[in-house]
Amino acid sequence: MTTQINIMKEAWSRQTLLNATNAKLISLQLLEIAPQFHAAFKCETKEQSGKLFEMISNILIKLDKLDDLVPEEKKLLNIMLTTMLSLTITNWLQKIN
C-alpha cells in the first residue's frame, strides 16, 4: 500500500510542479464528471477548482495518515473513491459490450 500511496503522491506532485494549470484542469474535470463535488464548496464555481485542488493535495499528503483527515477531507475522499469506482465500472462495462 505504501508504494501505491507514494506513486499517487509523486504523480500529483509532478502535475503541480509542471504547471499549476494542469492541476486546476484536473480539478475542473472532477467537478464536471462528479457534480456532487460542487456541494462540498460554498463558493463561486471559479473558486471551487482551486479549493478542490487544495483539498486533493491535503488528502494526498495525509494518505498514509488517514486519521489526520478533517471531516470535509474524508467526505471528499469518499466522493473521489466512489466516482473513480463508478467510472472504472462504466469503462469496464463499455469494453465488454
Secondary structure, 3 states (H helix, E strand, C coil): CHHHHHHHHHHHHHHHHHCHHHHHHHHHHHHHHCCHHHHCCCCCHHHHHHHHHHHHHHHHHCHHHHHHCCHHHHHHHHHHHHHHHHHHHHHHHHHHC
